[in-house]
């Protein structure tokens, strides 16, 4: 009976809610969700940013809701899920070309694919692969796009590992540090997640601003 109740609670999990995912699947769920979000096009809607931050927060045991995670296994699961997912997405894109994206009817996914291609063309492989990690949806579609567009395997691997470690470990540790230093931090969870997501977009916004400034300077001297 207890097993049935536990199973039904897992089946009723809200995949769009980070706390619900963590309550149902714990640290293992973090790895699986990040793999799906970064490696499988069907995972573009999953809450990677908020999941990492919330998981880090729950490692502090200060939320008072009975759910506590262990930080070392969490960091391993986050890194493995993010890196393996990205590499899988690249290999799928390399094998299937643009066919997977072409079959999708999701306007959000198509927009993400367009932005991913623009990133690769505008900033080059290294910078685009790292920056894409911090943009929802784009981090899902850039990996197969990189494979389809023929980005060299070695180049992709080096920079996806760099970006993946910065993103997965950075957001997790941010949640842990804030949870350890701010009393009753769970009361402010939603606004804090929004701030973290906004902050994660700063590198992309900075690159866009720098690119436009350089373009204007070039026009002025042209």
Legacy VTK file of the C-alpha trace (Angstrom):
# vtk DataFile Version 3.0
C-alpha trace
ASCII
DATASET POLYDATA
POINTS 222 float
0.000 0.000 0.000
2.811 2.368 0.956
4.628 1.543 -2.273
1.509 2.300 -4.304
1.066 5.665 -2.604
4.731 6.524 -3.196
4.463 5.520 -6.867
1.322 7.577 -7.367
3.028 10.612 -5.842
5.913 10.236 -8.307
3.546 9.895 -11.236
1.770 13.069 -10.108
4.983 15.122 -10.162
4.833 18.546 -11.799
7.715 18.535 -14.300
7.597 22.330 -14.553
8.145 22.811 -10.820
11.674 22.372 -9.477
10.633 21.558 -5.911
8.127 18.956 -7.111
10.800 17.264 -9.242
13.284 17.239 -6.383
10.758 15.902 -3.884
9.877 13.041 -6.217
13.277 12.078 -7.625
15.975 13.782 -5.538
19.549 14.075 -6.792
19.048 11.452 -9.512
16.241 13.547 -10.952
18.606 16.492 -11.375
20.908 14.468 -13.608
18.040 13.039 -15.649
16.312 16.406 -16.128
19.520 18.167 -17.172
20.308 15.358 -19.610
16.837 15.657 -21.152
16.933 19.462 -21.289
20.343 19.688 -22.920
20.337 16.492 -24.969
16.797 15.825 -26.143
14.668 18.349 -28.036
11.566 17.190 -26.151
13.155 18.510 -22.934
13.289 22.172 -23.978
10.523 23.147 -21.515
12.210 21.699 -18.406
13.274 24.145 -15.629
17.057 23.681 -15.639
18.019 27.010 -14.047
15.501 26.920 -11.217
16.131 23.209 -10.631
19.860 23.735 -10.080
19.379 26.744 -7.826
16.628 25.106 -5.767
18.604 21.876 -5.422
21.599 23.821 -4.107
19.316 25.610 -1.668
17.898 22.331 -0.381
21.406 21.081 0.440
21.554 23.580 3.308
18.644 22.039 5.241
17.384 25.523 6.150
14.099 25.479 4.235
12.209 23.714 7.010
10.168 21.526 4.664
11.740 18.159 5.385
13.605 17.841 2.079
17.401 17.906 2.269
19.865 16.915 -0.434
23.573 16.121 -0.187
25.821 18.609 -1.991
28.663 16.356 -3.321
26.351 13.838 -5.093
24.259 16.752 -6.360
27.262 18.447 -7.953
28.266 15.181 -9.628
24.727 14.521 -10.913
24.366 18.093 -12.207
27.688 18.050 -14.045
27.215 14.567 -15.520
23.654 15.295 -16.659
24.571 18.625 -18.246
27.709 17.388 -20.003
26.383 14.013 -21.165
23.148 15.603 -22.395
24.957 18.230 -24.436
27.263 15.667 -26.018
24.299 13.432 -26.837
22.451 16.342 -28.460
25.487 17.132 -30.601
25.832 13.514 -31.767
22.110 13.335 -32.595
22.388 16.523 -34.621
25.467 15.274 -36.419
23.702 12.047 -37.354
20.232 13.370 -38.168
21.174 16.800 -39.480
18.363 19.352 -39.270
15.645 16.731 -39.703
14.755 16.632 -36.005
14.199 20.383 -35.808
12.410 20.485 -39.152
9.792 18.021 -37.883
8.995 20.029 -34.772
5.881 22.204 -34.797
6.791 24.081 -31.638
7.146 27.815 -32.349
9.247 28.199 -29.199
11.625 25.477 -30.319
11.940 26.928 -33.807
12.684 30.364 -32.349
15.323 28.796 -30.119
16.907 27.106 -33.136
17.062 30.423 -34.959
18.733 32.113 -32.000
21.185 29.223 -31.630
22.232 29.486 -35.272
22.641 33.260 -34.926
24.842 32.765 -31.860
27.095 30.346 -33.738
27.411 32.671 -36.726
27.890 35.882 -34.750
30.221 34.845 -31.939
32.015 31.806 -33.280
31.920 28.299 -31.905
33.637 28.718 -28.529
31.794 31.796 -27.289
28.413 30.674 -28.652
28.589 27.219 -27.050
29.434 28.690 -23.640
26.868 31.510 -23.823
24.075 29.186 -24.952
24.226 27.330 -21.634
22.692 30.348 -19.932
19.730 30.803 -22.289
16.655 28.544 -21.832
15.594 26.651 -24.987
18.736 27.831 -26.814
20.848 25.503 -24.639
18.589 22.669 -25.826
18.750 23.326 -29.546
22.286 24.633 -29.950
23.789 21.191 -29.353
22.048 19.426 -32.268
22.485 22.586 -34.349
26.241 22.455 -33.724
26.295 18.844 -34.859
24.195 19.552 -37.939
26.344 22.556 -38.916
29.546 20.546 -38.686
31.189 22.109 -35.632
34.346 19.991 -35.032
33.815 17.377 -32.321
36.898 18.379 -30.335
35.983 22.077 -30.396
32.423 21.377 -29.344
33.456 19.028 -26.542
36.006 21.411 -25.013
33.619 24.363 -24.926
30.472 22.505 -23.967
32.371 21.072 -20.982
33.565 24.573 -20.046
30.101 26.101 -20.346
28.386 23.104 -18.792
30.565 23.183 -15.670
30.126 26.929 -15.250
26.354 26.673 -15.607
25.569 23.526 -13.651
28.018 23.964 -10.777
27.695 27.752 -10.682
23.912 27.827 -10.228
23.958 24.925 -7.776
26.621 26.557 -5.591
24.823 29.915 -5.810
21.739 28.284 -4.302
23.833 26.599 -1.630
25.694 29.778 -0.642
22.547 31.883 -0.460
20.691 29.184 1.445
23.520 29.017 3.956
23.713 32.768 4.502
20.116 34.042 4.291
17.673 33.081 7.109
14.298 31.668 5.973
15.491 31.904 2.392
12.677 29.661 1.118
10.233 32.537 1.663
11.973 34.394 -1.139
12.561 31.406 -3.411
10.544 32.518 -6.436
11.965 36.074 -6.663
15.461 34.724 -6.023
15.123 32.180 -8.823
13.974 34.982 -11.126
17.025 37.040 -10.157
19.376 34.098 -10.707
17.919 33.442 -14.157
18.243 37.147 -14.996
21.850 37.202 -13.790
22.631 34.113 -15.862
21.627 36.085 -18.961
24.163 38.846 -18.247
26.977 37.223 -20.296
24.695 37.011 -23.338
23.413 40.575 -22.902
26.990 41.798 -22.491
28.077 40.104 -25.708
25.112 41.544 -27.625
25.871 45.051 -26.325
29.583 44.702 -27.133
28.821 43.428 -30.628
26.430 46.300 -31.384
28.896 48.830 -30.021
31.653 47.417 -32.207
29.342 47.485 -35.245
28.445 51.143 -34.635
32.096 52.066 -34.184
32.938 50.320 -37.448
30.172 52.214 -39.265
31.335 55.519 -37.797
34.895 54.967 -39.023
33.731 53.543 -42.334
LINES 1 223
222 0 1 2 3 4 5 6 7 8 9 10 11 12 13 14 15 16 17 18 19 20 21 22 23 24 25 26 27 28 29 30 31 32 33 34 35 36 37 38 39 40 41 42 43 44 45 46 47 48 49 50 51 52 53 54 55 56 57 58 59 60 61 62 63 64 65 66 67 68 69 70 71 72 73 74 75 76 77 78 79 80 81 82 83 84 85 86 87 88 89 90 91 92 93 94 95 96 97 98 99 100 101 102 103 104 105 106 107 108 109 110 111 112 113 114 115 116 117 118 119 120 121 122 123 124 125 126 127 128 129 130 131 132 133 134 135 136 137 138 139 140 141 142 143 144 145 146 147 148 149 150 151 152 153 154 155 156 157 158 159 160 161 162 163 164 165 166 167 168 169 170 171 172 173 174 175 176 177 178 179 180 181 182 183 184 185 186 187 188 189 190 191 192 193 194 195 196 197 198 199 200 201 202 203 204 205 206 207 208 209 210 211 212 213 214 215 216 217 218 219 220 221
